[in-house]
Amino acid sequence: MTNRISSTFDQLQQKGEKALIPYIMAGDPSLSETESLVLALERSGADLIELGVPFSDPIADGPVIQKAAERALHSGTSLRRILTLVRSLRPKTQIPLILMAYYNTILAMGEAPFCREAVAAGVDGVIVPDMPPEEAEPLWKASESEGPCLVFLLAPTSTSTRKVQVIHRTRGFIYYVSLTGITGAKLQDLNNVRVNVEGIRKKTRKPIAVGFGISTPDDARQVAEFADGVIVGSAFVRLIGDSTQNPDFIERVGQFTRELKEAIRSNGHHPRA
């Protein structure tokens, strides 16, 4: 399945660059400001963007993203309103947009209707952090026939069987979770992450993006030495949460994006053969 995700990774690889993938919570502080943030992220160097779908029990997320989800729910954000947001963004940007949604929010809409409506709106991918591949058959079948790309997660604790399933079923890229824990935790053992990513790379040519624990330009630079994409979530969500009272908060987010992208470009790597 070729779409904006795989095209973006292909173009970056040809240039010898790695993808910067910010995560922001849709609807925090509002859906209209989320639209402005998406456009600012793209202008400032983001290559793909993850939009969090707020959920009342986000088990994979730490306190920073949990609070953002609460703010987004309080502002009236829902999955359907996020799809409307994506639809309104599409005339203005073709950057790949990936939803990160807990399974209950998709189940409430129905797997097949969700996939149809997501693709019609312009969503390129979906990540479901609480759905392992063994339990993903209904959504996987729906996404195979309708789209969007279904992106699965691998973690340091993933078994060899799980790795085979994820490599086979994921579309767009493989999301490698760099640590066992929740979002916002500190990245500790970078060498272990490198070894695990290189082990996955021996089994697939699909791009591998690394997330969880990456919060500074220096973190991003080091991860970009061996990963195809660098996912930064809690640092963006924290910056937005801390800055929304300032009139220039979108510019602050843009500046942080530029710093991350510059650091990723400085890793000195060239296109993989």
Backbone bond lengths (Angstrom), bond angles and torsions (degrees), N, CA, C in turn:
res aa  C-N    CA-C-N  psi(-1)  N-CA   C-N-CA  omega(-1)  CA-C   N-CA-C  phi
1 M - - - 1.465 - - 1.530 108.74 -
2 T 1.317 115.62 115.60 1.456 119.87 179.34 1.513 108.69 -99.91
3 N 1.300 116.06 125.97 1.458 119.36 174.15 1.514 108.30 -147.96
4 R 1.311 116.67 -164.06 1.463 119.71 -174.97 1.522 112.54 -62.35
5 I 1.338 117.77 -29.60 1.473 119.54 -179.02 1.526 110.35 -65.91
6 S 1.325 116.67 -56.79 1.467 119.27 -177.26 1.519 111.26 -65.42
7 S 1.336 117.83 -35.80 1.466 120.29 177.64 1.521 110.82 -61.95
8 T 1.327 116.61 -41.21 1.466 120.54 -179.75 1.518 111.21 -65.02
9 F 1.335 117.13 -45.27 1.467 119.22 178.46 1.536 110.77 -63.50
10 D 1.327 117.64 -39.30 1.466 120.49 178.60 1.530 110.88 -62.01
11 Q 1.325 116.35 -45.11 1.468 120.04 -179.27 1.529 111.25 -64.19
12 L 1.333 116.12 -41.44 1.467 119.37 178.71 1.523 111.11 -64.84
13 Q 1.325 116.66 -41.40 1.460 119.31 -179.47 1.518 110.72 -62.73
14 Q 1.319 116.86 -39.60 1.463 120.18 178.85 1.520 111.33 -62.43
15 K 1.337 116.75 -30.86 1.468 121.09 179.50 1.527 112.37 -89.54
16 G 1.326 116.41 -4.50 1.458 119.45 -177.59 1.516 113.00 74.71
17 E 1.345 116.14 26.95 1.458 120.48 -179.23 1.522 111.06 -112.17
18 K 1.326 113.96 161.54 1.457 121.12 176.47 1.525 109.50 -111.05
19 A 1.320 116.41 154.14 1.460 121.51 -175.19 1.524 111.18 -82.48
20 L 1.325 115.08 134.23 1.459 120.94 167.83 1.526 107.58 -97.80
21 I 1.339 116.23 123.72 1.463 121.78 -174.70 1.531 108.82 -124.78
22 P 1.326 117.66 91.57 1.467 119.11 174.90 1.524 111.17 -74.14
23 Y 1.321 115.00 150.03 1.465 122.91 171.74 1.518 107.48 -115.36
24 I 1.326 116.15 129.30 1.460 120.31 171.23 1.528 108.23 -130.56
25 M 1.311 116.21 155.44 1.461 120.74 178.03 1.520 109.13 -85.67
26 A 1.314 117.60 117.60 1.461 120.68 177.67 1.523 109.96 -61.52
27 G 1.323 115.62 133.51 1.463 120.06 179.64 1.512 114.85 89.46
28 D 1.322 117.98 1.43 1.466 121.74 177.76 1.529 108.34 -113.02
29 P 1.313 119.24 109.87 1.467 127.08 5.79 1.535 113.88 -85.43
30 S 1.347 117.84 -17.15 1.461 121.37 177.03 1.522 107.83 -156.92
31 L 1.325 117.06 163.21 1.464 120.04 -179.68 1.529 111.18 -67.92
32 S 1.326 118.45 -34.93 1.467 119.43 178.53 1.525 110.62 -66.21
33 E 1.327 116.54 -37.68 1.473 118.80 177.81 1.533 110.55 -73.93
34 T 1.341 117.79 -29.30 1.461 119.54 173.32 1.523 110.06 -60.52
35 E 1.329 117.40 -41.43 1.469 120.31 177.57 1.522 110.36 -59.84
36 S 1.315 117.96 -45.97 1.469 121.44 177.92 1.515 111.24 -61.98
37 L 1.339 116.83 -39.04 1.462 120.69 179.63 1.526 111.52 -65.21
38 V 1.330 117.63 -42.53 1.470 120.74 179.21 1.522 109.73 -58.33
39 L 1.323 117.03 -46.73 1.466 120.46 -178.33 1.531 110.80 -66.52
40 A 1.334 117.12 -36.80 1.466 120.55 177.83 1.528 111.26 -68.71
41 L 1.324 116.77 -39.40 1.466 120.22 177.47 1.527 110.52 -60.71
42 E 1.322 116.46 -44.65 1.462 119.09 179.56 1.527 110.98 -63.63
43 R 1.322 117.48 -46.96 1.475 120.57 179.50 1.522 111.43 -57.61
44 S 1.326 116.30 -31.59 1.469 120.76 -172.42 1.523 113.62 -92.07
45 G 1.355 117.92 -1.11 1.455 119.08 173.63 1.510 116.71 123.30
46 A 1.329 118.90 -1.63 1.467 119.71 176.10 1.523 109.96 -64.98
47 D 1.323 116.76 143.93 1.470 121.88 -179.03 1.522 112.23 -104.11
48 L 1.320 117.11 -35.56 1.457 124.20 173.27 1.525 105.52 -139.00
49 I 1.323 117.08 158.31 1.462 119.97 -179.52 1.523 109.62 -134.39
50 E 1.329 115.37 132.23 1.460 121.37 173.05 1.525 108.86 -97.22
51 L 1.319 115.30 131.53 1.455 121.61 175.80 1.523 108.85 -110.39
52 G 1.314 116.50 116.41 1.455 120.19 177.74 1.518 110.66 -73.13
53 V 1.325 116.07 138.12 1.465 122.16 173.89 1.524 106.34 -98.95
54 P 1.331 118.63 115.62 1.468 119.35 -174.13 1.523 112.22 -63.02
55 F 1.326 113.95 142.40 1.463 121.34 -177.69 1.515 107.48 -143.62
56 S 1.321 116.29 147.10 1.468 120.66 -173.66 1.524 113.29 -74.10
57 D 1.333 118.50 -17.23 1.464 120.97 -177.63 1.526 110.13 -136.49
58 P 1.341 117.27 67.13 1.466 120.98 -174.31 1.530 112.02 -80.09
59 I 1.325 116.50 86.97 1.467 121.53 -168.78 1.524 113.96 -66.05
60 A 1.335 118.73 -24.09 1.465 120.15 -178.31 1.517 112.61 -87.39
61 D 1.333 116.66 -5.85 1.457 120.07 -170.07 1.515 112.55 -106.80
62 G 1.326 113.90 144.71 1.452 121.17 175.93 1.524 111.14 -81.15
63 P 1.334 116.52 -176.78 1.466 120.75 -173.35 1.521 114.53 -61.42
64 V 1.323 118.22 -31.96 1.471 120.07 -177.96 1.527 110.32 -63.61
65 I 1.336 116.65 -48.76 1.462 119.73 -178.23 1.530 110.61 -76.00
66 Q 1.324 117.78 -31.95 1.469 119.85 175.12 1.528 110.85 -58.40
67 K 1.342 116.02 -44.88 1.473 119.33 -179.72 1.520 110.73 -66.03
68 A 1.330 116.39 -37.12 1.465 119.64 177.79 1.526 110.39 -63.92
69 A 1.335 116.60 -39.74 1.468 120.36 177.66 1.525 110.41 -62.74
70 E 1.326 116.84 -40.54 1.470 120.15 178.20 1.525 110.69 -62.82
71 R 1.342 116.56 -42.58 1.470 119.74 179.45 1.532 110.20 -64.13
72 A 1.341 115.78 -41.30 1.466 119.75 -178.56 1.530 110.96 -66.27
73 L 1.324 117.19 -42.93 1.465 120.00 177.37 1.525 110.66 -62.77
74 H 1.324 115.41 -39.33 1.463 120.20 179.40 1.529 110.86 -63.88
75 S 1.336 117.06 -31.64 1.474 120.30 179.88 1.527 112.11 -83.92
76 G 1.349 116.97 4.53 1.459 120.43 174.57 1.511 115.15 90.42
77 T 1.329 117.25 17.99 1.459 120.71 -177.88 1.524 110.94 -75.47
78 S 1.319 116.23 136.83 1.464 122.40 176.13 1.524 108.13 -140.03
79 L 1.326 116.66 167.99 1.459 120.72 178.60 1.524 110.41 -58.86
80 R 1.313 117.98 -44.53 1.472 120.10 -179.26 1.532 111.40 -63.21
81 R 1.298 117.30 -39.47 1.477 119.64 179.27 1.526 110.53 -68.83
82 I 1.336 117.16 -31.56 1.470 119.36 176.05 1.530 110.29 -68.19
83 L 1.328 117.24 -39.09 1.470 119.74 176.10 1.527 110.50 -62.25
84 T 1.313 116.92 -38.66 1.466 120.23 175.64 1.527 110.91 -63.14
85 L 1.326 116.40 -40.05 1.472 121.02 176.46 1.526 110.84 -60.00
86 V 1.332 116.68 -46.96 1.464 119.80 -179.72 1.529 110.28 -60.91
87 R 1.317 115.93 -42.68 1.470 119.85 178.65 1.533 110.73 -58.86
88 S 1.322 116.95 -40.62 1.467 119.89 -179.28 1.525 111.79 -72.85
89 L 1.333 116.83 -24.12 1.471 120.54 178.39 1.532 112.42 -76.63
90 R 1.321 117.66 -29.86 1.458 120.79 -168.99 1.524 115.27 -59.91
91 P 1.348 120.62 -34.51 1.470 117.84 174.64 1.534 113.26 -67.65
92 K 1.343 116.63 -15.62 1.466 120.88 -174.06 1.525 112.99 -103.44
93 T 1.318 117.73 -21.01 1.467 120.47 -177.22 1.526 110.68 -154.68
94 Q 1.324 114.27 146.28 1.465 120.44 174.61 1.527 111.18 -111.72
95 I 1.326 117.85 16.24 1.468 120.11 178.32 1.530 108.82 -62.91
96 P 1.344 118.32 139.66 1.471 119.73 177.28 1.527 111.31 -60.28
97 L 1.322 115.38 131.19 1.463 122.17 178.85 1.520 108.99 -118.13
98 I 1.328 115.26 127.34 1.467 122.53 -174.76 1.518 107.82 -123.65
99 L 1.309 116.64 126.44 1.463 120.41 176.39 1.520 109.54 -87.15
100 M 1.329 116.42 137.06 1.458 120.76 168.69 1.517 106.75 -109.70
101 A 1.339 115.50 108.44 1.465 120.68 -171.26 1.517 110.54 -132.48
102 Y 1.320 116.29 138.07 1.464 120.23 173.24 1.527 108.92 -73.73
103 Y 1.324 114.92 151.20 1.462 120.35 -166.94 1.532 113.04 -61.63
104 N 1.332 117.09 -34.80 1.471 118.89 -178.00 1.521 112.43 -59.29
105 T 1.336 117.06 -35.08 1.465 119.38 -178.69 1.531 110.60 -68.04
106 I 1.346 117.10 -33.34 1.462 121.24 177.70 1.524 109.98 -76.61
107 L 1.327 115.77 -42.13 1.462 121.15 -178.49 1.529 111.05 -60.02
108 A 1.331 116.42 -35.96 1.462 120.16 -179.76 1.528 111.66 -63.23
109 M 1.324 116.11 -31.34 1.468 120.53 177.78 1.521 111.09 -86.78
110 G 1.337 116.45 -27.03 1.461 122.01 -173.38 1.520 109.59 99.17
111 E 1.342 116.97 135.26 1.460 119.70 -173.59 1.528 112.96 -59.92
112 A 1.339 116.47 -50.68 1.469 119.07 -177.26 1.535 112.06 -67.00
113 P 1.348 119.40 -46.96 1.476 118.06 176.18 1.523 112.79 -59.13
114 F 1.349 116.70 -39.68 1.464 119.25 177.67 1.523 110.68 -59.07
115 C 1.331 117.17 -48.35 1.464 119.86 -177.41 1.526 110.84 -61.96
116 R 1.325 117.16 -43.47 1.466 120.27 179.76 1.529 111.20 -62.51
117 E 1.331 115.57 -47.30 1.461 119.09 -176.98 1.528 111.81 -69.58
118 A 1.341 116.88 -35.43 1.464 120.04 178.77 1.520 110.93 -63.70
119 V 1.327 116.88 -46.45 1.461 120.69 179.72 1.522 110.77 -64.99
120 A 1.332 116.68 -42.16 1.463 120.23 179.35 1.527 111.35 -61.51
121 A 1.332 116.48 -33.49 1.461 120.85 179.64 1.526 112.26 -75.93
122 G 1.351 116.63 -25.78 1.456 120.14 -178.22 1.517 114.41 112.08
123 V 1.334 116.70 16.45 1.472 120.80 175.11 1.525 108.74 -76.05
124 D 1.331 116.02 136.16 1.470 120.55 -178.41 1.515 113.45 -97.67
125 G 1.321 117.58 -31.50 1.456 120.10 -176.13 1.513 111.20 -151.17
126 V 1.328 114.90 164.21 1.466 120.38 175.72 1.521 108.80 -141.56
127 I 1.329 115.14 135.54 1.457 123.32 175.57 1.524 106.96 -114.79
128 V 1.332 116.35 128.99 1.469 120.54 -179.50 1.534 106.56 -119.75
129 P 1.344 117.84 95.76 1.466 119.74 -170.18 1.520 114.85 -65.89
130 D 1.345 117.95 -21.69 1.464 119.25 -178.53 1.525 112.00 -103.79
131 M 1.340 117.40 21.88 1.466 120.35 179.46 1.530 110.40 -125.42
132 P 1.335 117.68 102.69 1.461 119.72 176.60 1.528 110.35 -71.87
133 P 1.331 117.60 157.53 1.472 119.81 -176.63 1.525 113.49 -61.01
134 E 1.334 116.95 -28.36 1.466 119.80 179.98 1.532 112.14 -63.47
135 E 1.336 116.40 -24.43 1.463 120.52 -176.72 1.530 112.46 -109.69
136 A 1.325 115.94 13.07 1.464 120.05 -169.37 1.514 114.53 -98.81
137 E 1.331 118.20 6.28 1.465 120.30 -170.67 1.529 113.91 -51.86
138 P 1.350 120.15 -50.61 1.470 118.84 -177.46 1.528 113.02 -60.42
139 L 1.331 116.63 -45.03 1.465 119.38 -179.33 1.524 110.81 -70.95
140 W 1.326 116.68 -38.67 1.466 119.97 179.67 1.528 110.69 -62.01
141 K 1.328 116.61 -44.75 1.472 120.02 179.30 1.522 110.58 -62.69
142 A 1.319 116.41 -42.57 1.466 119.78 179.20 1.520 111.09 -63.86
143 S 1.335 116.51 -41.38 1.467 119.03 -178.42 1.522 111.41 -72.92
144 E 1.336 117.74 -29.74 1.458 120.62 177.81 1.520 111.15 -64.31
145 S 1.328 117.18 -37.40 1.465 119.90 -176.93 1.528 111.86 -89.43
146 E 1.317 117.23 -31.00 1.465 120.32 -174.04 1.530 113.18 -108.79
147 G 1.364 117.72 -23.44 1.451 120.83 -161.39 1.524 106.51 82.42
148 P 1.305 122.22 178.47 1.461 127.85 -6.15 1.532 111.76 -77.02
149 C 1.334 117.21 178.01 1.462 120.90 175.41 1.525 109.48 -59.97
150 L 1.320 116.06 132.14 1.457 121.20 176.48 1.527 107.56 -98.76
151 V 1.320 115.80 116.57 1.464 122.62 -176.16 1.527 108.46 -103.15
152 F 1.330 115.95 120.68 1.465 120.52 179.69 1.529 110.78 -99.89
153 L 1.336 114.44 158.77 1.457 121.17 -179.23 1.526 110.87 -102.97
154 L 1.309 115.11 142.99 1.462 123.01 168.04 1.522 108.04 -118.62
155 A 1.326 116.23 145.80 1.460 121.60 -178.17 1.524 109.74 -129.15
156 P 1.333 117.10 168.43 1.469 119.20 176.94 1.520 113.04 -56.30
157 T 1.329 117.10 -26.55 1.469 121.16 -177.43 1.530 113.05 -91.89
158 S 1.328 118.05 0.12 1.474 120.18 -177.04 1.524 110.68 -63.25
159 T 1.328 116.27 134.48 1.465 121.09 177.98 1.524 110.24 -75.62
160 S 1.319 116.43 166.57 1.465 120.19 178.16 1.522 110.57 -62.90
161 T 1.328 117.57 -34.80 1.467 120.97 177.35 1.525 110.43 -64.51
162 R 1.321 116.74 -44.44 1.465 121.36 178.22 1.529 109.92 -61.73
163 K 1.319 117.41 -41.94 1.465 120.14 179.95 1.524 111.28 -59.78
164 V 1.327 116.57 -43.30 1.468 120.53 179.57 1.524 109.83 -61.67
165 Q 1.332 117.28 -43.81 1.464 120.90 -179.55 1.521 111.59 -63.89
166 V 1.322 116.20 -44.17 1.463 119.90 -178.82 1.521 110.75 -65.56
167 I 1.321 116.64 -44.81 1.468 120.09 -179.96 1.527 110.33 -59.76
168 H 1.326 116.61 -39.06 1.460 120.39 -179.18 1.532 112.00 -72.30
169 R 1.322 117.28 -41.61 1.460 120.69 -168.69 1.520 114.64 -93.21
170 T 1.300 118.45 -24.46 1.464 118.98 -176.36 1.519 110.14 -71.49
171 R 1.312 116.33 146.74 1.460 122.88 176.43 1.523 108.61 -125.51
172 G 1.305 116.37 145.17 1.459 120.25 178.46 1.517 112.08 92.33
173 F 1.333 116.22 -66.76 1.467 120.88 175.97 1.518 108.58 -163.08
174 I 1.315 115.40 163.51 1.466 122.25 173.96 1.526 107.69 -96.66
175 Y 1.323 115.69 130.71 1.461 121.39 179.31 1.526 107.09 -96.18
176 Y 1.337 116.32 109.88 1.460 119.80 177.89 1.529 109.04 -96.11
177 V 1.332 115.48 120.83 1.465 122.31 178.22 1.528 107.24 -84.98
178 S 1.318 115.92 117.33 1.463 119.87 -167.37 1.524 114.12 -74.41
179 L 1.326 117.30 -13.88 1.465 118.77 -176.39 1.522 109.54 -147.50
180 T 1.317 114.95 161.01 1.464 120.30 175.01 1.517 107.08 -90.70
181 G 1.318 115.78 109.75 1.457 119.16 -177.25 1.509 109.46 157.66
182 I 1.327 115.90 -158.54 1.450 121.73 -175.08 1.523 110.46 -105.72
183 T 1.326 115.64 166.12 1.450 119.88 176.23 1.521 109.66 -60.71
184 G 1.332 114.81 147.23 1.455 119.99 178.24 1.513 113.83 92.84
185 A 1.339 117.30 -9.74 1.467 119.69 176.13 1.528 109.46 -71.13
186 K 1.320 116.50 161.06 1.458 121.00 -176.72 1.522 110.49 -85.86
187 L 1.333 115.40 134.29 1.458 121.02 176.65 1.526 108.97 -70.59
188 Q 1.336 117.08 124.82 1.459 121.05 -173.53 1.526 112.94 -106.92
189 D 1.332 116.61 -60.39 1.467 120.54 -170.46 1.524 110.18 -107.25
190 L 1.325 115.56 86.40 1.458 120.57 -176.13 1.524 111.57 -67.35
191 N 1.305 117.16 -33.78 1.464 119.66 -179.23 1.528 111.03 -64.27
192 N 1.328 116.22 -38.26 1.461 120.34 177.85 1.529 110.81 -64.20
193 V 1.333 116.03 -39.18 1.471 120.47 177.47 1.529 109.19 -62.29
194 R 1.321 116.25 -44.99 1.465 120.67 179.91 1.538 110.87 -58.67
195 V 1.323 116.32 -46.63 1.469 120.58 -179.06 1.525 110.35 -60.72
196 N 1.330 116.78 -43.64 1.460 120.19 -178.86 1.521 112.04 -66.56
197 V 1.327 116.83 -41.00 1.460 120.02 178.35 1.527 110.34 -64.80
198 E 1.306 116.98 -42.34 1.469 119.55 179.30 1.523 110.71 -65.06
199 G 1.339 117.25 -33.07 1.465 120.27 176.16 1.520 111.87 -65.95
200 I 1.335 116.77 -40.53 1.471 120.47 177.17 1.523 110.03 -66.31
201 R 1.319 116.51 -39.42 1.468 120.81 -176.83 1.531 112.28 -62.54
202 K 1.312 116.33 -28.07 1.477 119.15 178.23 1.523 111.58 -67.21
203 K 1.343 116.75 -18.37 1.465 120.76 -174.81 1.527 113.51 -104.55
204 T 1.339 117.78 -7.90 1.465 119.68 -175.62 1.521 111.00 -155.81
205 R 1.334 115.00 154.07 1.463 120.67 172.91 1.532 110.87 -99.80
206 K 1.329 117.41 1.60 1.465 119.47 178.13 1.532 109.81 -67.87
207 P 1.325 117.10 144.39 1.470 118.98 178.14 1.529 111.45 -61.32
208 I 1.315 114.87 148.05 1.468 121.39 178.64 1.521 108.21 -120.24
209 A 1.332 116.47 120.07 1.454 121.95 176.28 1.527 108.70 -109.12
210 V 1.316 115.76 141.65 1.467 121.38 -176.39 1.523 109.25 -111.07
211 G 1.330 115.77 131.87 1.457 121.54 177.38 1.515 111.89 -135.91
212 F 1.317 115.78 173.91 1.479 126.89 -176.50 1.534 108.87 79.57
213 G 1.307 116.56 123.14 1.459 121.36 172.61 1.514 115.26 87.49
214 I 1.329 118.67 -0.34 1.473 121.13 -178.58 1.526 107.18 -98.65
215 S 1.321 116.89 112.45 1.463 118.89 -172.20 1.519 114.37 -130.07
216 T 1.333 118.21 -11.19 1.466 120.75 -177.31 1.531 110.12 -128.12
217 P 1.340 116.85 160.53 1.467 118.83 174.40 1.525 112.85 -55.73
218 D 1.331 117.48 -36.03 1.466 119.40 -179.83 1.529 110.98 -68.04
219 D 1.343 117.38 -39.95 1.471 120.32 173.65 1.528 109.67 -56.82
220 A 1.334 115.45 -47.70 1.465 120.62 -176.74 1.526 110.89 -62.26
221 R 1.322 116.16 -42.17 1.475 120.16 179.96 1.524 111.04 -60.74
222 Q 1.335 116.59 -44.11 1.467 119.83 -177.99 1.532 111.46 -67.43
223 V 1.332 117.11 -41.03 1.464 119.74 -179.67 1.527 110.59 -67.96
224 A 1.336 117.17 -34.86 1.469 121.16 -179.35 1.525 112.36 -66.82
225 E 1.319 117.33 -14.17 1.471 119.37 177.81 1.523 111.63 -66.49
226 F 1.347 117.29 -24.95 1.473 118.18 -175.88 1.534 113.47 -132.48
227 A 1.328 118.38 -10.67 1.468 121.12 -179.87 1.522 109.86 -103.90
228 D 1.327 116.65 157.72 1.464 121.27 176.67 1.526 111.84 -84.40
229 G 1.326 116.45 -21.43 1.453 120.60 179.06 1.511 110.82 -146.61
230 V 1.331 115.63 150.39 1.465 122.46 -179.43 1.522 107.55 -121.48
231 I 1.337 116.15 119.99 1.467 122.13 -177.60 1.528 108.69 -102.79
232 V 1.324 116.28 124.91 1.462 121.54 179.43 1.522 107.36 -122.35
233 G 1.334 116.64 118.64 1.452 120.55 -175.43 1.509 114.77 -116.82
234 S 1.334 116.46 -72.07 1.465 119.83 -172.43 1.525 112.40 -58.93
235 A 1.332 117.75 -33.64 1.466 119.87 -179.94 1.530 110.81 -63.55
236 F 1.344 116.65 -40.07 1.463 119.55 176.08 1.518 111.02 -67.84
237 V 1.324 116.71 -45.30 1.461 120.65 -176.82 1.525 110.23 -64.08
238 R 1.329 116.61 -39.24 1.468 120.63 177.70 1.528 110.42 -64.11
239 L 1.340 116.74 -44.72 1.463 121.03 -179.53 1.529 110.71 -60.74
240 I 1.329 116.18 -43.15 1.471 119.91 178.64 1.522 110.35 -64.18
241 G 1.339 116.39 -45.92 1.466 120.16 -179.47 1.516 113.06 -62.16
242 D 1.347 116.09 -35.38 1.468 120.47 -177.90 1.528 112.79 -81.24
243 S 1.341 116.69 -19.40 1.469 119.94 -167.75 1.516 115.10 -111.50
244 T 1.336 117.79 -5.23 1.465 118.20 -170.84 1.525 113.19 -65.28
245 Q 1.329 118.28 -18.87 1.465 119.53 176.93 1.522 111.66 -77.95
246 N 1.331 116.59 -11.67 1.462 120.81 178.77 1.521 110.01 -93.12
247 P 1.322 118.86 134.45 1.471 120.41 -178.28 1.517 113.72 -63.41
248 D 1.338 116.88 -20.12 1.469 119.54 -178.30 1.531 112.38 -101.40
249 F 1.349 117.80 25.20 1.465 118.24 -172.51 1.529 111.68 -65.62
250 I 1.321 118.21 -31.23 1.467 119.23 178.49 1.529 110.05 -68.30
251 E 1.311 117.46 -37.30 1.474 120.43 176.03 1.524 110.75 -65.76
252 R 1.322 117.68 -35.94 1.476 119.94 177.14 1.528 110.31 -63.48
253 V 1.323 116.55 -40.68 1.464 120.31 177.36 1.521 109.92 -64.56
254 G 1.337 117.11 -40.92 1.457 120.88 177.24 1.524 112.37 -61.78
255 Q 1.308 116.77 -41.22 1.460 120.61 179.45 1.530 111.33 -63.87
256 F 1.329 117.17 -42.75 1.463 121.03 177.80 1.533 110.12 -62.64
257 T 1.325 116.41 -39.67 1.471 120.94 177.60 1.522 110.51 -61.07
258 R 1.318 116.72 -45.33 1.478 120.09 179.64 1.529 111.05 -61.78
259 E 1.324 116.99 -39.56 1.471 120.33 179.22 1.523 110.89 -64.48
260 L 1.329 116.67 -41.57 1.469 120.12 178.39 1.525 111.08 -65.04
261 K 1.331 116.54 -45.49 1.465 119.72 -177.56 1.523 110.92 -65.00
262 E 1.306 116.66 -39.80 1.469 120.44 177.78 1.517 110.48 -62.03
263 A 1.338 116.74 -41.15 1.468 120.40 179.10 1.521 110.92 -65.54
264 I 1.326 117.18 -40.49 1.460 120.35 179.63 1.525 110.77 -64.75
265 R 1.317 116.42 -40.76 1.473 120.24 179.24 1.527 112.12 -66.65
266 S 1.324 116.64 -23.71 1.472 119.87 -176.07 1.530 113.20 -83.06
267 N 1.365 117.37 3.20 1.471 116.82 -176.34 1.521 112.24 -73.58
268 G 1.352 116.46 -11.31 1.457 119.28 171.10 1.504 116.21 78.22
269 H 1.324 117.78 11.61 1.459 119.61 -178.70 1.520 111.36 -85.35
270 H 1.302 115.64 160.28 1.445 122.82 -179.30 1.525 108.56 -118.87
271 P 1.339 117.51 170.09 1.470 118.97 -179.46 1.518 112.19 -56.11
272 R 1.348 114.18 140.36 1.468 118.51 175.99 1.510 109.11 -73.53
273 A 1.325 115.79 146.56 1.472 119.95 178.95 1.506 109.62 -69.70
